[in-house]
């Protein structure tokens, strides 16, 4: 079976990431215009100019976030300086900087990175009025961060190679002999690692180790990126693969004829299975920086404009009521039978990386 070569790279433990980040090796600084109206929390023009630019540490891709920040600036007059990097690396940077950080807000690709800052008391509490816009499972139970978009783990499959009736009902089934060599995954991808962390949180360390060992022994097909997995499944190179839900819909948007022209489909594991973990991108405010500017920024991300942007640009799930993702074939977030996980508990990435290394999946 042909597949592109995979260049596996070992991720550094968090303590080493923090040291490297402190030396300025892991993130680059980029200034971009950004801002938003933010309805109820919009600052005055004087406030915006007196306070200086809003400093955003963004674990989300610059190509995605920069246009959103520009919309925010156009709406509010608040200039934005953005520092981009991986969410785990930026969280390590923030832990190293502590209350000395120049950052005002942290926009994270992953709830676990926000959980790490929450545990270190490096996030300001958000107003209940802000938190209440988002369902409880997609925000901090302590009120220190809030989700801004959601993504579900799925099993993408080729409907010409796998009958719907033969799809596994749990991700734990993928260690069975009938799936040997038939499942693709992206071991170095942050979303796969967050999924494994979710399994550790819900099923325990030993059960997770057992599954990973069984999965590794079942000849899974490794790819560098989720998008390559969807391509390979759609082309029939591999029957199925573990990815985030939106990669299929991004491919459909780029394909003449849309979803109906593709052989690939998403399978959402039923019954609250960890294989259907819904993680979020989220935002938190750094210590001492809860002001009109940061309030306006968080408000904008949870506005109809901000939520629609994520839904249209990344095919992620909007998290506030009244905003629908106009994505053909995408089910509603409410219909996903996701497991009950405190997303702040996904902060132990270093332990997950150690476990993946020990079972040979790095």
C-alpha positions as CSV (number, residue, x, y, z in Angstrom):
1,X,0.0,0.0,0.0
2,X,1.5,3.3,-1.1
3,X,1.6,6.2,1.3
4,X,3.8,9.3,1.6
5,X,6.9,9.0,3.8
6,X,6.5,10.2,7.3
7,X,9.2,12.1,9.0
8,X,8.5,11.6,12.7
9,X,9.9,14.2,15.1
10,X,10.1,13.8,18.8
11,X,8.4,16.5,20.8
12,X,10.4,18.0,23.7
13,X,9.1,17.7,27.2
14,X,7.3,20.8,28.5
15,X,10.1,21.8,30.8
16,X,12.5,21.9,27.8
17,X,10.0,23.7,25.6
18,X,9.6,26.3,28.3
19,X,13.4,26.8,28.4
20,X,13.6,27.1,24.7
21,X,10.6,29.4,24.5
22,X,12.2,31.7,27.1
23,X,15.2,32.0,24.8
24,X,12.9,33.1,22.0
25,X,13.5,30.0,19.8
26,X,9.9,28.7,19.5
27,X,7.8,31.6,18.5
28,X,8.1,34.5,16.0
29,X,6.7,38.0,16.5
30,X,4.4,39.4,13.9
31,X,2.5,42.6,14.0
32,X,-0.9,42.6,12.4
33,X,-3.9,44.8,12.6
34,X,-6.8,43.3,14.4
35,X,-9.8,44.3,16.3
36,X,-13.4,44.0,16.8
37,X,-16.6,45.8,17.7
38,X,-17.5,43.5,20.5
39,X,-20.9,44.9,21.1
40,X,-21.3,45.5,24.8
41,X,-17.7,45.8,25.7
42,X,-16.4,48.1,22.9
43,X,-13.9,50.6,24.3
44,X,-13.9,54.3,23.5
45,X,-11.4,55.6,20.9
46,X,-9.5,57.3,23.7
47,X,-9.2,54.1,25.7
48,X,-8.0,52.2,22.6
49,X,-5.3,54.7,21.8
50,X,-4.1,55.3,25.4
51,X,-3.7,51.6,26.3
52,X,-1.6,50.8,23.3
53,X,-1.9,47.7,21.0
54,X,-3.5,44.6,22.3
55,X,-0.9,41.8,22.5
56,X,-2.3,38.4,21.4
57,X,-0.3,35.2,21.8
58,X,-2.0,33.0,19.2
59,X,-1.6,29.2,18.9
60,X,-3.8,29.4,15.9
61,X,-2.3,29.7,12.4
62,X,-1.4,33.2,11.2
63,X,-3.2,32.7,7.9
64,X,-6.4,32.0,9.7
65,X,-6.2,34.5,12.5
66,X,-4.6,37.6,10.9
67,X,-7.8,38.4,8.8
68,X,-9.9,38.0,12.0
69,X,-7.7,40.4,13.9
70,X,-7.9,42.9,11.1
71,X,-11.7,42.7,11.3
72,X,-11.4,43.3,15.1
73,X,-9.3,46.4,14.5
74,X,-11.6,47.8,11.8
75,X,-14.5,47.5,14.2
76,X,-13.0,48.9,17.4
77,X,-9.9,50.9,16.5
78,X,-7.8,48.7,18.8
79,X,-4.5,47.8,17.2
80,X,-3.2,44.3,17.7
81,X,0.3,42.8,17.9
82,X,0.2,39.1,17.5
83,X,2.8,36.5,18.4
84,X,2.3,33.1,16.6
85,X,3.4,29.7,17.6
86,X,2.2,26.3,18.6
87,X,-0.3,26.3,21.5
88,X,1.8,24.1,23.8
89,X,5.0,26.2,23.0
90,X,3.2,29.5,23.7
91,X,1.7,28.1,26.9
92,X,5.2,27.1,28.0
93,X,6.4,30.6,27.1
94,X,3.6,32.2,29.2
95,X,4.4,29.9,32.1
96,X,8.1,31.0,31.9
97,X,7.1,34.7,31.6
98,X,4.5,34.5,34.4
99,X,3.0,37.9,35.3
100,X,5.9,39.6,33.5
101,X,4.4,38.5,30.1
102,X,3.7,41.2,27.6
103,X,0.7,39.2,26.4
104,X,-2.8,40.5,27.1
105,X,-4.7,37.5,25.8
106,X,-3.9,33.9,24.8
107,X,-5.8,32.4,21.8
108,X,-5.2,28.7,22.0
109,X,-5.8,26.0,19.4
110,X,-6.3,23.5,22.3
111,X,-8.1,23.6,25.7
112,X,-5.2,21.7,27.3
113,X,-2.8,24.6,26.9
114,X,-5.4,26.9,28.6
115,X,-5.8,24.4,31.4
116,X,-2.1,24.5,32.1
117,X,-2.3,28.3,32.5
118,X,-5.4,27.9,34.6
119,X,-3.6,25.5,36.9
120,X,-0.7,28.0,37.3
121,X,-3.2,30.8,38.2
122,X,-2.2,32.8,35.1
123,X,-5.6,33.5,33.7
124,X,-8.1,36.2,34.9
125,X,-11.7,35.1,35.7
126,X,-14.1,36.0,32.9
127,X,-17.5,37.6,33.4
128,X,-20.4,35.2,33.8
129,X,-22.2,37.0,31.0
130,X,-19.4,36.0,28.7
131,X,-19.1,32.4,29.9
132,X,-22.8,31.8,29.7
133,X,-22.8,32.3,26.0
134,X,-21.0,28.9,25.6
135,X,-22.3,25.5,26.8
136,X,-20.6,24.5,30.1
137,X,-18.7,21.6,28.6
138,X,-16.8,24.0,26.3
139,X,-15.5,26.4,28.9
140,X,-13.5,26.4,32.1
141,X,-15.4,25.2,35.1
142,X,-13.4,27.8,37.1
143,X,-14.4,30.5,34.6
144,X,-10.9,31.3,33.5
145,X,-11.2,30.6,29.8
146,X,-13.9,30.1,27.2
147,X,-14.1,28.1,24.0
148,X,-14.6,30.0,20.7
149,X,-14.9,27.0,18.2
150,X,-15.3,23.3,18.5
151,X,-13.9,20.3,16.6
152,X,-14.8,16.7,16.9
153,X,-12.6,13.6,16.5
154,X,-14.0,11.2,13.8
155,X,-13.2,8.2,11.8
156,X,-13.1,9.2,8.2
157,X,-13.8,6.2,5.9
158,X,-14.1,5.3,2.2
159,X,-17.7,4.3,1.6
160,X,-16.7,2.1,-1.3
161,X,-14.4,0.1,0.9
162,X,-16.2,0.1,4.2
163,X,-19.9,-0.6,4.6
164,X,-21.6,1.7,7.1
165,X,-22.9,-1.3,9.0
166,X,-19.3,-2.5,9.4
167,X,-18.0,0.7,11.0
168,X,-16.6,0.3,14.6
169,X,-18.8,1.5,17.4
170,X,-15.9,2.5,19.6
171,X,-12.3,3.7,18.9
172,X,-11.3,0.9,21.3
173,X,-12.4,-1.6,18.6
174,X,-9.5,-0.5,16.3
175,X,-7.2,-3.0,18.0
176,X,-9.2,-5.9,16.6
177,X,-7.7,-8.1,13.9
178,X,-10.3,-7.0,11.2
179,X,-8.8,-3.5,11.3
180,X,-5.1,-4.5,10.9
181,X,-3.3,-2.2,8.5
182,X,-6.6,-0.5,7.6
183,X,-6.5,2.6,9.8
184,X,-4.5,5.8,9.2
185,X,-3.4,8.2,11.9
186,X,-1.1,11.2,12.3
187,X,1.0,10.5,15.4
188,X,2.8,13.8,15.6
189,X,-0.3,15.9,15.2
190,X,-1.5,17.8,18.2
191,X,-5.1,16.7,17.7
192,X,-4.2,13.1,17.9
193,X,-2.1,13.7,21.0
194,X,-5.0,15.6,22.6
195,X,-7.3,12.7,21.9
196,X,-4.8,10.3,23.6
197,X,-4.7,12.7,26.6
198,X,-8.5,12.6,26.6
199,X,-8.4,8.8,26.7
200,X,-5.9,9.0,29.6
201,X,-8.2,11.3,31.5
202,X,-11.4,9.2,31.0
203,X,-10.1,5.6,30.8
204,X,-7.0,5.9,32.9
205,X,-3.3,5.4,32.2
206,X,-3.2,1.6,32.0
207,X,-6.2,1.3,29.7
208,X,-4.8,3.9,27.4
209,X,-1.4,2.2,27.4
210,X,-3.1,-1.1,26.6
211,X,-5.0,0.5,23.7
212,X,-2.0,2.2,22.3
213,X,0.1,-1.0,22.4
214,X,-2.7,-2.9,20.6
215,X,-3.2,-0.1,18.1
216,X,0.6,0.0,17.4
217,X,0.7,-3.8,17.0
218,X,-2.2,-3.6,14.5
219,X,-0.1,-2.0,11.8
220,X,-1.7,1.5,11.6
221,X,-0.8,3.6,8.6
222,X,1.1,6.7,9.7
223,X,0.8,10.1,7.9
224,X,2.2,13.5,8.7
225,X,-1.1,15.4,8.5
226,X,-4.8,14.9,8.8
227,X,-5.4,16.4,5.4
228,X,-3.2,13.7,3.8
229,X,-5.2,11.1,5.6
230,X,-8.4,12.4,4.2
231,X,-6.9,12.4,0.7
232,X,-5.6,8.9,1.1
233,X,-9.0,7.6,2.4
234,X,-10.9,9.3,-0.4
235,X,-8.5,7.9,-3.0
236,X,-8.8,4.4,-1.6
237,X,-5.2,4.1,-0.4
238,X,-6.4,3.2,3.1
239,X,-10.0,2.4,4.1
240,X,-10.2,4.7,7.2
241,X,-8.4,7.1,9.4
242,X,-8.5,9.1,12.7
243,X,-8.8,12.8,12.0
244,X,-10.7,15.9,13.1
245,X,-14.1,16.4,11.5
246,X,-13.4,19.5,9.5
247,X,-10.8,18.1,7.2
248,X,-13.4,16.3,5.1
249,X,-15.5,19.5,4.7
250,X,-12.4,21.6,3.8
251,X,-11.7,19.0,1.0
252,X,-15.3,19.1,-0.1
253,X,-15.2,22.9,-0.3
254,X,-12.2,22.6,-2.7
255,X,-13.8,19.8,-4.8
256,X,-16.1,20.4,-7.8
257,X,-19.4,18.8,-6.8
258,X,-18.7,19.2,-3.1
259,X,-19.2,16.4,-0.6
260,X,-21.3,14.3,-3.0
261,X,-18.3,14.0,-5.3
262,X,-16.2,12.5,-2.6
263,X,-15.9,8.8,-1.5
264,X,-14.9,9.8,2.0
265,X,-17.4,10.3,4.8
266,X,-17.1,11.0,8.6
267,X,-18.1,8.5,11.2
268,X,-18.9,9.9,14.6
269,X,-18.5,7.2,17.3
270,X,-21.7,6.8,19.3
271,X,-22.3,6.5,23.0
272,X,-20.0,9.1,24.4
273,X,-17.0,7.3,23.1
274,X,-13.7,9.1,23.5
275,X,-13.2,8.6,19.8
276,X,-15.7,11.5,19.4
277,X,-13.9,13.8,21.7
278,X,-14.9,17.5,21.1
279,X,-12.0,19.8,21.8
280,X,-12.1,23.6,21.5
281,X,-10.0,26.5,20.5
282,X,-10.4,29.0,23.3
283,X,-9.3,32.3,24.8
284,X,-8.1,33.5,28.2
285,X,-6.9,36.8,29.6
286,X,-3.5,37.1,31.2
287,X,-3.1,38.5,34.8
288,X,-3.7,42.2,35.3
289,X,-5.0,42.7,31.7
290,X,-8.8,42.5,32.2
291,X,-9.8,45.8,30.7
292,X,-12.0,47.2,28.0
293,X,-9.7,46.0,25.2
294,X,-9.5,42.4,26.3
295,X,-13.2,42.3,27.0
296,X,-13.9,43.6,23.5
297,X,-11.6,41.0,22.0
298,X,-13.3,38.1,23.9
299,X,-16.7,39.5,23.1
300,X,-15.8,39.7,19.4
301,X,-14.7,36.1,19.2
302,X,-18.1,35.1,20.7
303,X,-20.0,37.5,18.4
304,X,-22.0,36.3,15.4
305,X,-19.3,37.8,13.2
306,X,-16.5,36.0,15.0
307,X,-18.3,32.7,15.2
308,X,-19.4,32.8,11.6
309,X,-15.8,33.4,10.6
310,X,-14.6,30.2,12.2
311,X,-17.5,28.2,10.8
312,X,-16.9,29.4,7.3
313,X,-13.1,29.5,7.2
314,X,-12.3,26.3,9.1
315,X,-15.6,24.4,9.1
316,X,-15.4,24.1,12.9
317,X,-18.5,24.1,15.1
318,X,-19.7,27.5,16.3
319,X,-20.3,27.4,20.1
320,X,-23.0,30.1,20.7
321,X,-26.7,29.9,20.1
322,X,-28.1,31.3,16.9
323,X,-25.0,30.7,14.7
324,X,-25.2,27.9,12.2
325,X,-22.3,26.5,10.3
326,X,-23.3,26.7,6.6
327,X,-21.4,23.6,5.7
328,X,-23.2,21.0,3.5
329,X,-23.3,17.6,5.3
330,X,-22.0,18.9,8.6
331,X,-24.2,17.7,11.6
332,X,-25.0,20.0,14.4
333,X,-22.7,20.0,17.4
334,X,-25.6,19.0,19.6
335,X,-26.0,15.8,17.6
336,X,-22.4,14.7,18.3
337,X,-22.5,12.2,21.2
338,X,-19.3,13.5,22.7
339,X,-17.7,12.1,25.9
340,X,-18.0,14.0,29.2
341,X,-14.5,15.5,29.7
342,X,-13.3,18.5,31.6
343,X,-11.3,20.0,28.8
344,X,-9.0,21.8,31.2
345,X,-7.7,18.4,32.2
346,X,-6.1,18.0,28.7
347,X,-3.1,19.9,30.0
348,X,-0.8,16.9,30.6
349,X,0.6,16.7,27.1
350,X,4.1,15.9,28.4
351,X,2.8,12.7,30.0
352,X,1.0,11.8,26.7
353,X,4.1,12.3,24.7
354,X,6.1,10.1,27.1
355,X,3.5,7.4,26.8
356,X,3.4,7.6,23.0
357,X,7.2,7.3,22.9
358,X,7.2,4.3,25.2
359,X,4.8,2.4,23.0
360,X,6.6,3.4,19.8
361,X,4.1,5.8,18.3
362,X,6.3,8.8,17.9
